[in-house]
Amino acid sequence: MVRTMSESVERSSLDLRYEGYRLRDDAAEARLLASISERGIEEPLGGVDTPQGRLLLDGFRRNRCAAKLGLECVPYVSWGEDEAQGIASLLSARRQRTLSILEQARFVEELLRTQQLTVADVAEMLSRSKGWVSTRRHLLSGMSVTLQQILFRGEFPVYSYMVTLRPFMRVNGVAPREIERFVQALAGAKLSVREIDLLAHGYFRGPSALRQAIDEGRWKWTLDQMQAVPDDPEGLSVGESRLLRELERLLQAMQDVMTRCDSPRLQRTRGSCGGNEPTSPDVGDGSLPLPQTAQARSPASHVALRQLRLHDQAAGPDPATATCFDATCRTKHSRVH
C-alpha cells in the first residue's frame, strides 16, 4: 500500500543496493548540500518496504548530503511493498523527468532480468509502448560494465557519450571497444562538452599520432595542438581538401568558358545550312560587329580585309574544313527535322 505521508527514519535502515543505478553529479550534489544545510531536506526520500527492509529507490543524493551534514534521520515515504511496483512508480511519467535515459535503461533492465518480466509486461506496467521499453533495453547492450561504471560514477559526461560518441558507432562504424578506450582515457578529467567533442573527432578521424597521445594520457597536449589549428567547418581530410580545391579550379575554368560563350562575337544568326538553322557568321561580313581594335583601323585596313576575304572565297574552302562543315550542317539539319 502506498503511503502519502512521510515519516522520519534512520539512515542506517535504508537498503542502498540501487545507488549505483543513479548517476552521480558532483556539482549538483554540492548545490544540494548547501541547500540542505540551510533549509533541511524538503523532499522526502522514496522506496519500498520489503520484508528485508526499506529499499531506497529515490533520494540517494539527499542521503549522501545528510551523511555529510551528520544527520542520522531523514524523511522517507513508502511506495508500497512490491519491488517491481516500486521501480514502476519511479519510472512513472510524473517521476521519470528526474531520470536520465541511462537511468531509465538501468531500471528497465532490472525489471526484465531480475524480476523476470517480459517486454510486454513492462510496457503494460509503465503504460508505455513496447518500442519505448526495447529502446532502453538495447541502450546498455553495446556498453561494457566498465563503461557503465564510469558513466554512472559521473567521471564522464553522459551527454557527450550519447550525443558525440554513439554517432561514431552508428555512422562511422567505430567499435565499442574503441569508444571504451577513449572514455577511459578522459575519465575524471572534467572536460567540457566542447573539448570532448574536439578530442573525439581527433581520436576517431584524425591521424594515429593524436590517438596515441590521448591513449597515453596526453590529452592536454592534443587539445592544445587541435585548438591551435583553425576550425575546418567541412571537417575534411587532407586528400579531401586537395580534391575540393581542384574542383573549385575546374568550376572557375568552366565559368570562364561559359562567360566567353555569352560574348556577342559567338552569337549565331539565321542563314543557310539547313533552312532556318542558325550558323556561325564570319568576322567582317557585316553580320557581326568587329572588335574595337578592328573598328579603330583606317579605311585602307578595312579594304584590305575585304580583299583578303574575297580572295579566300575565290580559292574555295579547305577540303578538311569543308568536310567538317558539311558534317556539322547535316547534324544540325537532322535535329531540325
C-alpha positions as CSV (number, residue, x, y, z in Angstrom):
1,M,0.0,0.0,0.0
2,V,1.4,3.4,-1.0
3,R,1.8,5.9,1.9
4,T,1.2,9.5,1.1
5,M,2.6,10.8,4.4
6,S,6.3,10.8,5.1
7,E,8.0,9.5,8.2
8,S,11.4,10.1,9.8
9,V,13.6,7.0,9.5
10,E,17.2,6.3,10.4
11,R,19.6,6.3,7.5
12,S,21.1,3.1,8.7
13,S,17.8,1.3,8.0
14,L,17.9,2.1,4.3
15,D,18.9,-0.5,1.7
16,L,21.2,1.3,-0.8
17,R,21.6,-1.6,-3.4
18,Y,20.2,0.6,-6.2
19,E,22.5,3.5,-5.5
20,G,24.7,2.5,-8.5
21,Y,21.7,2.8,-10.7
22,R,21.6,6.6,-10.3
23,L,24.1,9.0,-12.0
24,R,26.5,11.0,-9.9
25,D,26.7,14.7,-10.4
26,D,29.2,16.4,-8.0
27,A,28.3,19.9,-9.0
28,A,24.6,19.3,-8.4
29,E,25.3,17.5,-5.2
30,A,27.3,20.4,-3.9
31,R,24.4,22.8,-4.6
32,L,22.0,20.4,-2.9
33,L,24.3,20.2,0.1
34,A,24.3,23.9,0.5
35,S,20.5,24.0,0.3
36,I,20.0,21.2,2.9
37,S,22.4,22.9,5.3
38,E,20.2,26.0,5.2
39,R,16.7,24.6,4.9
40,G,16.9,20.9,5.6
41,I,15.6,18.1,3.4
42,E,12.4,19.5,1.8
43,E,11.5,16.5,-0.3
44,P,11.3,13.0,1.4
45,L,13.3,10.0,0.1
46,G,11.3,7.3,-1.6
47,G,11.4,3.5,-1.7
48,V,9.5,0.3,-0.9
49,D,9.2,-1.6,2.4
50,T,10.2,-5.1,1.6
51,P,10.5,-7.9,4.3
52,Q,14.2,-7.4,4.2
53,G,13.9,-3.7,5.0
54,R,13.4,-0.3,3.4
55,L,14.7,-0.5,-0.2
56,L,15.6,3.1,-1.3
57,L,14.9,3.9,-4.9
58,D,14.9,7.7,-5.0
59,G,16.9,10.2,-2.9
60,F,20.4,8.8,-2.9
61,R,21.9,12.3,-3.3
62,R,19.9,13.6,-0.4
63,N,21.0,10.7,1.7
64,R,24.7,11.4,1.0
65,C,24.2,15.1,1.8
66,A,22.6,14.1,5.1
67,A,25.6,11.9,5.9
68,K,28.0,14.7,5.2
69,L,26.0,17.0,7.5
70,G,25.8,14.4,10.2
71,L,22.0,13.9,10.0
72,E,21.0,10.5,11.4
73,C,17.4,10.6,10.4
74,V,15.8,11.6,7.1
75,P,12.2,12.0,5.8
76,Y,11.0,8.9,3.9
77,V,7.8,7.9,2.1
78,S,6.9,4.3,1.1
79,W,5.7,3.5,-2.4
80,G,4.4,0.0,-1.3
81,E,5.8,-3.4,-0.6
82,D,6.4,-4.8,-4.0
83,E,9.9,-4.1,-5.5
84,A,8.8,-4.3,-9.1
85,Q,5.8,-1.9,-8.5
86,G,8.2,0.5,-6.7
87,I,10.5,0.6,-9.7
88,A,7.5,1.1,-12.0
89,S,6.4,4.0,-9.7
90,L,9.9,5.5,-10.1
91,L,9.6,5.2,-13.9
92,S,6.1,6.7,-14.0
93,A,5.5,9.8,-16.1
94,R,5.4,12.1,-13.1
95,R,8.8,11.0,-11.7
96,Q,10.8,9.9,-14.8
97,R,11.6,13.6,-15.6
98,T,14.2,13.3,-12.9
99,L,15.8,10.3,-14.5
100,S,18.2,10.3,-17.4
101,I,17.7,7.8,-20.3
102,L,20.6,5.7,-18.9
103,E,19.0,5.5,-15.5
104,Q,15.7,4.5,-17.1
105,A,17.5,1.9,-19.1
106,R,19.2,0.5,-16.0
107,F,15.8,0.1,-14.1
108,V,14.1,-1.4,-17.2
109,E,16.9,-3.9,-17.5
110,E,16.3,-4.7,-13.8
111,L,12.6,-5.4,-14.4
112,L,13.4,-7.6,-17.4
113,R,16.3,-9.5,-16.0
114,T,15.9,-9.7,-12.2
115,Q,12.2,-9.5,-12.0
116,Q,11.9,-11.8,-15.0
117,L,9.2,-9.7,-16.7
118,T,8.7,-9.6,-20.5
119,V,8.8,-6.5,-22.7
120,A,5.0,-6.6,-22.9
121,D,4.7,-6.9,-19.1
122,V,7.0,-3.9,-18.5
123,A,5.2,-1.8,-21.2
124,E,1.9,-2.5,-19.7
125,M,3.1,-1.8,-16.1
126,L,4.6,1.6,-17.2
127,S,1.8,2.4,-19.6
128,R,4.4,2.7,-22.3
129,S,4.9,1.2,-25.8
130,K,7.0,-1.9,-26.4
131,G,9.2,0.3,-28.5
132,W,9.9,2.6,-25.6
133,V,10.9,-0.4,-23.5
134,S,13.0,-2.0,-26.2
135,T,14.9,1.2,-26.9
136,R,16.1,1.3,-23.3
137,R,16.7,-2.4,-23.2
138,H,19.2,-2.2,-26.1
139,L,20.8,1.0,-25.0
140,L,23.0,-0.8,-22.5
141,S,23.7,-3.8,-24.7
142,G,26.5,-2.1,-26.5
143,M,28.1,-0.8,-23.3
144,S,30.6,-2.8,-21.3
145,V,30.4,-3.0,-17.5
146,T,33.5,-0.8,-17.2
147,L,31.9,1.9,-19.4
148,Q,28.7,1.8,-17.5
149,Q,30.5,2.2,-14.2
150,I,32.5,5.3,-15.5
151,L,29.3,6.9,-16.7
152,F,27.2,6.3,-13.6
153,R,30.1,7.4,-11.3
154,G,29.9,10.8,-13.1
155,E,33.5,10.6,-14.4
156,F,32.5,11.2,-18.0
157,P,29.5,13.3,-19.2
158,V,26.5,11.2,-20.3
159,Y,25.6,13.9,-22.8
160,S,29.0,13.6,-24.5
161,Y,28.6,9.8,-24.7
162,M,25.0,10.0,-26.1
163,V,25.4,12.9,-28.5
164,T,29.1,12.7,-29.5
165,L,30.3,9.2,-29.2
166,R,27.3,7.0,-30.1
167,P,27.0,8.5,-33.6
168,F,30.6,7.4,-34.3
169,M,29.4,3.8,-33.7
170,R,26.3,4.2,-35.9
171,V,27.7,6.3,-38.7
172,N,31.4,5.7,-38.8
173,G,31.4,2.0,-37.6
174,V,33.7,2.6,-34.6
175,A,33.9,-0.5,-32.4
176,P,32.5,-0.3,-28.9
177,R,36.0,-1.2,-27.6
178,E,37.5,1.9,-29.1
179,I,34.7,4.0,-27.5
180,E,35.6,2.5,-24.2
181,R,39.3,3.2,-24.6
182,F,38.5,6.9,-25.4
183,V,36.2,7.2,-22.4
184,Q,38.8,5.6,-20.1
185,A,41.5,8.0,-21.3
186,L,39.4,11.0,-20.4
187,A,37.5,9.7,-17.4
188,G,37.8,12.1,-14.4
189,A,39.4,14.9,-16.5
190,K,36.3,17.1,-16.0
191,L,36.5,18.4,-19.6
192,S,33.7,20.5,-21.2
193,V,31.4,19.0,-23.8
194,R,33.1,21.1,-26.5
195,E,36.6,19.9,-25.5
196,I,35.4,16.2,-25.5
197,D,33.8,16.7,-29.0
198,L,37.1,18.2,-30.3
199,L,39.2,15.3,-28.9
200,A,36.7,12.7,-30.2
201,H,37.0,14.0,-33.8
202,G,40.8,13.9,-33.5
203,Y,40.7,10.4,-31.9
204,F,38.4,8.7,-34.4
205,R,39.0,10.8,-37.5
206,G,42.5,12.2,-37.1
207,P,46.0,10.8,-37.6
208,S,47.2,7.9,-35.4
209,A,49.6,10.3,-33.5
210,L,46.6,12.0,-32.0
211,R,45.0,8.7,-30.9
212,Q,48.3,7.5,-29.4
213,A,48.7,10.8,-27.5
214,I,45.2,10.5,-26.0
215,D,45.6,6.9,-25.1
216,E,48.8,7.8,-23.3
217,G,47.0,10.4,-21.2
218,R,48.5,13.4,-23.1
219,W,45.1,14.8,-23.9
220,K,46.1,18.3,-22.8
221,W,48.9,18.4,-25.4
222,T,46.5,17.0,-28.0
223,L,43.9,19.6,-27.1
224,D,46.4,22.4,-27.4
225,Q,47.5,21.2,-30.8
226,M,44.0,20.9,-32.2
227,Q,42.9,24.3,-30.8
228,A,45.9,25.9,-32.4
229,V,44.6,24.8,-35.9
230,P,41.8,27.0,-37.4
231,D,38.5,25.2,-37.5
232,D,37.6,23.4,-40.7
233,P,33.8,23.8,-41.0
234,E,33.7,21.0,-43.5
235,G,35.7,18.6,-41.4
236,L,37.7,17.3,-44.5
237,S,40.9,15.3,-44.6
238,V,44.0,16.5,-46.4
239,G,43.1,14.5,-49.5
240,E,39.5,15.7,-49.5
241,S,40.6,19.3,-49.1
242,R,43.0,18.9,-52.1
243,L,40.3,17.4,-54.2
244,L,37.9,20.2,-53.2
245,R,40.5,22.9,-54.3
246,E,40.9,21.1,-57.7
247,L,37.2,21.0,-58.2
248,E,37.0,24.7,-57.4
249,R,39.6,25.5,-60.0
250,L,37.7,23.3,-62.5
251,L,34.5,25.2,-61.7
252,Q,36.2,28.5,-62.2
253,A,37.5,27.4,-65.6
254,M,34.0,26.3,-66.7
255,Q,32.6,29.6,-65.6
256,D,35.2,31.4,-67.7
257,V,34.3,29.3,-70.7
258,M,30.6,30.0,-70.2
259,T,31.3,33.7,-69.9
260,R,33.1,33.7,-73.2
261,C,30.3,31.8,-74.9
262,D,28.0,34.6,-73.9
263,S,30.1,37.0,-75.8
264,P,28.3,38.7,-78.9
265,R,31.2,37.5,-81.0
266,L,29.9,34.0,-80.7
267,Q,26.1,34.7,-81.3
268,R,24.6,32.8,-84.2
269,T,22.5,34.3,-87.0
270,R,20.0,32.7,-89.2
271,G,21.3,31.6,-92.6
272,S,22.0,28.5,-94.7
273,C,22.9,25.1,-93.6
274,G,19.5,23.5,-93.2
275,G,16.8,26.1,-93.7
276,N,16.4,28.4,-90.7
277,E,19.1,26.7,-88.5
278,P,21.5,29.4,-87.2
279,T,25.0,29.3,-88.4
280,S,28.2,30.9,-87.1
281,P,28.9,34.1,-89.0
282,D,32.2,35.2,-90.4
283,V,34.1,38.0,-89.0
284,G,34.0,41.1,-91.1
285,D,30.9,40.1,-93.3
286,G,28.7,42.7,-91.7
287,S,26.7,40.3,-89.6
288,L,29.0,40.5,-86.5
289,P,30.4,43.7,-85.1
290,L,34.2,43.9,-85.4
291,P,36.2,44.2,-82.2
292,Q,37.2,47.6,-81.0
293,T,40.7,47.1,-82.4
294,A,39.4,46.4,-85.8
295,Q,36.9,49.3,-85.7
296,A,39.8,51.6,-84.9
297,R,41.6,50.7,-88.1
298,S,41.9,53.1,-91.1
299,P,39.6,52.7,-94.1
300,A,42.5,51.2,-96.0
301,S,42.7,48.4,-93.5
302,H,39.1,47.6,-93.9
303,V,39.5,47.5,-97.7
304,A,42.5,45.2,-97.4
305,L,40.5,42.9,-95.1
306,R,37.6,42.8,-97.7
307,Q,40.0,41.9,-100.5
308,L,41.5,39.1,-98.4
309,R,38.1,37.7,-97.7
310,L,37.1,37.8,-101.5
311,H,40.4,36.0,-102.3
312,D,39.6,33.2,-99.8
313,Q,36.1,32.8,-101.3
314,A,37.5,32.5,-104.8
315,A,40.1,29.9,-103.7
316,G,37.4,27.7,-102.2
317,P,37.2,26.1,-98.8
318,D,39.9,23.9,-97.4
319,P,38.9,20.2,-98.0
320,A,39.2,19.2,-94.4
321,T,37.3,22.3,-93.2
322,A,34.6,21.8,-95.8
323,T,34.1,18.1,-94.7
324,C,33.8,19.2,-91.1
325,F,31.4,22.0,-92.1
326,D,29.2,19.7,-94.1
327,A,29.0,17.1,-91.3
328,T,28.0,19.8,-88.9
329,C,25.3,21.1,-91.2
330,R,23.9,17.6,-91.7
331,T,23.8,17.1,-87.9
332,K,22.0,20.3,-87.4
333,H,19.6,19.7,-90.3
334,S,18.7,16.3,-88.8
335,R,18.0,17.9,-85.4
336,V,15.6,20.4,-87.1
337,H,13.7,17.7,-88.9
